[in-house]
Amino acid sequence: MMAPISDHASGINTGEKTVAGFLLDKAENDMCSLYAIVDSARDEEAFTYFLADNIAYRSLFEGKMDVKHFGVSGFLVECQKDSILFDWLTTKAWGGSCSVFFITKASFEEVFKHLQKFNRVYLEDNDVVYFRYYDPRVLRVYLPTCNPKEIRMFYGDIQSFFMESENPEILTEFKRHAGLWSDELAISNHAIALHN
């Protein structure tokens, strides 16, 4: 059985906020840290920003996969207002399906360990495949199919995921509402300004 879903798609929140402004406000309002998972296979330019910026980042494949997959892994990165990586992800890279963002009260290390659990999934025939959940095109399809137990397991301490929709002028939020008996997902779309 699927988790109840509240879809606010018909009531898109309009505003003149940029992607960065929207995400930073969400993190501040919820007293959370803001992180991103960058899909290095979608845009190799990300490596330039990892090296040039003074932010924490780690490959989610670290210690779990062989070295040949390092260049196509998802990278957990901290997002800071003055970070050149964060600026690039929310402007030039936005619309290129190369990252998802999320807010949490958990530490970088706690989130890193949690997300590493989802790099591989088992199919019904016991085949093992890579789960590219850090691609917004994948996560947008996966999250609405989750039942309450799957929501709780996948989210862990994460409160909300944010990503571009098919239309990059719309930012989609998947917010977990943890209940006493069941978790549910609230999906809302927010119009954003693509330029400062």
Backbone torsions as a table, in degrees:
resi	resn	phi	psi	omega
1	MET	NA	134.4	-179.7
2	MET	-77.3	149.9	175.5
3	ALA	-67.4	145.3	175.1
4	PRO	-59.5	138.9	-177.8
5	ILE	-124.8	128.7	172.1
6	SER	-98.0	117.6	-177.8
7	ASP	-111.9	113.9	-179.6
8	HIS	-95.8	25.8	-175.3
9	ALA	-60.4	-33.0	-178.2
10	SER	-75.9	-17.6	-179.8
11	GLY	-114.4	60.3	-178.1
12	ILE	-59.7	129.4	177.7
13	ASN	-75.7	121.6	-179.7
14	THR	-96.8	155.3	179.4
15	GLY	177.3	173.1	-179.4
16	GLU	-107.1	17.0	-179.8
17	LYS	-75.1	144.8	172.7
18	THR	-78.7	169.5	176.5
19	VAL	-57.8	-49.9	-179.3
20	ALA	-59.6	-46.5	180.0
21	GLY	-60.4	-43.3	179.4
22	PHE	-62.0	-49.5	-177.3
23	LEU	-64.6	-44.0	179.5
24	LEU	-64.0	-39.3	177.4
25	ASP	-64.6	-41.7	178.8
26	LYS	-60.6	-46.8	-179.6
27	ALA	-62.2	-44.9	-179.0
28	GLU	-65.6	-45.4	-178.9
29	ASN	-61.8	-34.6	-179.3
30	ASP	-95.0	5.4	-179.2
31	MET	51.9	50.7	-177.2
32	CYS	-123.3	166.7	169.4
33	SER	-90.4	149.9	179.1
34	LEU	-108.9	129.1	178.6
35	TYR	-129.9	163.7	172.3
36	ALA	-133.2	155.1	167.3
37	ILE	-114.4	118.2	-176.6
38	VAL	-99.8	128.0	178.3
39	ASP	-87.9	98.4	-175.0
40	SER	-66.6	-19.0	178.4
41	ALA	-74.1	-22.6	-177.7
42	ARG	-81.6	-31.9	-178.6
43	ASP	-153.9	106.4	-178.1
44	GLU	-66.6	-16.5	179.1
45	GLU	-60.9	-21.7	179.5
46	ALA	-56.0	-36.7	-178.7
47	PHE	-60.1	-35.4	177.8
48	THR	-59.2	-42.4	-178.5
49	TYR	-74.6	-34.5	175.8
50	PHE	-56.9	-45.8	-175.0
51	LEU	-75.6	-30.3	-175.3
52	ALA	-88.6	-15.0	-174.3
53	ASP	-101.9	158.9	179.0
54	ASN	-104.9	66.3	-178.3
55	ILE	-130.8	159.9	175.1
56	ALA	-79.3	135.7	173.9
57	TYR	-152.5	149.2	178.1
58	ARG	-151.9	142.8	174.8
59	SER	-71.7	130.4	177.4
60	LEU	-69.1	-11.5	176.6
61	PHE	-89.2	-7.7	-176.6
62	GLU	-53.8	123.9	178.0
63	GLY	74.1	-1.9	-176.1
64	LYS	-117.5	-27.2	-176.4
65	MET	-126.7	164.9	178.6
66	ASP	-76.5	162.6	-172.8
67	VAL	-58.7	-31.7	-176.8
68	LYS	-62.6	-19.3	179.6
69	HIS	-94.2	-2.6	-176.7
70	PHE	-55.7	-42.9	-176.5
71	GLY	-71.4	-10.2	179.2
72	VAL	-118.1	15.2	-177.7
73	SER	-84.3	167.9	168.8
74	GLY	-84.6	143.2	178.7
75	PHE	-117.1	124.7	172.9
76	LEU	-78.5	128.6	179.5
77	VAL	-133.8	144.4	173.1
78	GLU	-81.2	145.0	179.9
79	CYS	-110.4	123.2	177.9
80	GLN	-123.9	147.0	-175.8
81	LYS	-51.7	-43.3	-175.6
82	ASP	-94.7	10.7	-179.0
83	SER	-74.5	133.5	177.4
84	ILE	-71.1	-29.2	175.2
85	LEU	-65.3	-47.4	179.4
86	PHE	-60.6	-42.0	177.4
87	ASP	-60.6	-46.0	-180.0
88	TRP	-62.9	-44.1	-179.1
89	LEU	-63.0	-33.5	-175.2
90	THR	-96.4	1.8	177.0
91	THR	-126.9	-83.7	-174.2
92	LYS	-64.6	-39.2	-177.7
93	ALA	-84.0	-17.0	-178.9
94	TRP	-61.5	131.1	-177.8
95	GLY	97.6	-8.1	-179.2
96	GLY	-98.7	10.2	177.8
97	SER	54.6	42.0	-177.6
98	CYS	-112.7	5.3	177.9
99	SER	-161.6	156.3	168.2
100	VAL	-127.5	151.2	-179.0
101	PHE	-116.6	157.3	174.8
102	PHE	-156.2	159.4	176.7
103	ILE	-119.6	145.7	-178.8
104	THR	-161.3	158.7	172.4
105	LYS	-92.2	-7.0	-178.6
106	ALA	-73.6	157.1	179.0
107	SER	-75.9	164.7	177.3
108	PHE	-54.5	-47.4	-177.5
109	GLU	-65.1	-40.8	178.4
110	GLU	-63.4	-43.9	179.8
111	VAL	-66.5	-41.0	179.1
112	PHE	-57.0	-50.2	-179.4
113	LYS	-62.6	-39.5	179.5
114	HIS	-64.1	-48.6	-175.5
115	LEU	-69.0	-27.3	178.8
116	GLN	-62.0	-22.0	180.0
117	LYS	-65.5	-18.0	-170.3
118	PHE	-108.2	10.1	-179.3
119	ASN	-64.9	-34.2	-179.5
120	ARG	-124.2	144.3	175.6
121	VAL	-131.0	154.4	178.7
122	TYR	-101.7	130.6	176.2
123	LEU	-84.9	171.5	-177.3
124	GLU	-58.4	-30.3	-179.6
125	ASP	-90.5	16.2	179.5
126	ASN	69.9	9.3	171.8
127	ASP	-69.4	144.5	178.1
128	VAL	-104.2	130.6	179.1
129	VAL	-131.3	157.7	173.7
130	TYR	-76.0	137.1	178.8
131	PHE	-105.2	107.6	-176.2
132	ARG	-90.2	57.3	-177.7
133	TYR	-64.7	-16.0	-179.7
134	TYR	-85.2	3.4	170.5
135	ASP	-92.5	119.0	-176.7
136	PRO	-57.6	-27.8	178.6
137	ARG	-67.5	-28.8	177.9
138	VAL	-82.4	-48.8	-175.8
139	LEU	-64.7	-35.2	178.2
140	ARG	-61.9	-31.6	179.9
141	VAL	-85.7	-39.6	-175.2
142	TYR	-68.5	-50.6	-171.0
143	LEU	-56.1	-44.6	-179.5
144	PRO	-65.5	-13.7	179.5
145	THR	-89.5	-7.4	-174.6
146	CYS	-74.9	139.8	172.2
147	ASN	-85.9	172.8	-176.1
148	PRO	-55.8	-39.7	179.5
149	LYS	-64.9	-41.6	179.5
150	GLU	-67.2	-37.5	176.6
151	ILE	-60.7	-49.2	-179.0
152	ARG	-60.1	-43.9	-178.0
153	MET	-67.8	-45.5	-175.8
154	PHE	-71.3	-41.3	-177.0
155	TYR	-73.7	-38.0	-174.8
156	GLY	56.0	-120.1	178.9
157	ASP	-93.8	6.8	179.4
158	ILE	-77.4	134.7	-178.8
159	GLN	-90.5	-44.9	-177.7
160	SER	-147.3	145.5	168.0
161	PHE	-105.9	145.9	178.7
162	PHE	-131.7	140.5	179.0
163	MET	-159.7	163.3	173.6
164	GLU	-67.1	147.2	171.6
165	SER	-89.1	-171.5	176.6
166	GLU	-60.7	-30.7	174.3
167	ASN	-97.7	113.0	-175.3
168	PRO	-63.9	-9.3	175.8
169	GLU	-81.6	-3.0	178.7
170	ILE	-118.5	124.3	174.8
171	LEU	-99.6	127.7	-179.0
172	THR	-104.0	132.9	178.0
173	GLU	-111.9	132.7	174.1
174	PHE	-115.1	100.6	-174.5
175	LYS	-102.5	130.6	177.3
176	ARG	-85.5	130.3	171.9
177	HIS	-111.6	104.8	-178.5
178	ALA	-83.5	119.3	178.2
179	GLY	-105.1	170.8	179.2
180	LEU	-64.1	-40.5	-176.2
181	TRP	-106.6	-20.7	-174.5
182	SER	-159.5	151.3	174.2
183	ASP	-100.3	148.7	174.0
184	GLU	-137.5	166.4	-176.2
185	LEU	-115.3	131.2	172.3
186	ALA	-108.9	126.1	-178.9
187	ILE	-111.6	125.4	178.1
188	SER	-135.9	147.9	179.6
189	ASN	-112.1	139.8	-176.1
190	HIS	-130.2	125.8	174.2
191	ALA	-72.0	135.6	-178.9
192	ILE	-131.6	156.5	177.1
193	ALA	-88.1	129.8	-177.0
194	LEU	-83.9	-12.0	-179.6
195	HIS	-129.8	146.5	178.9
196	ASN	-68.2	NA	NA
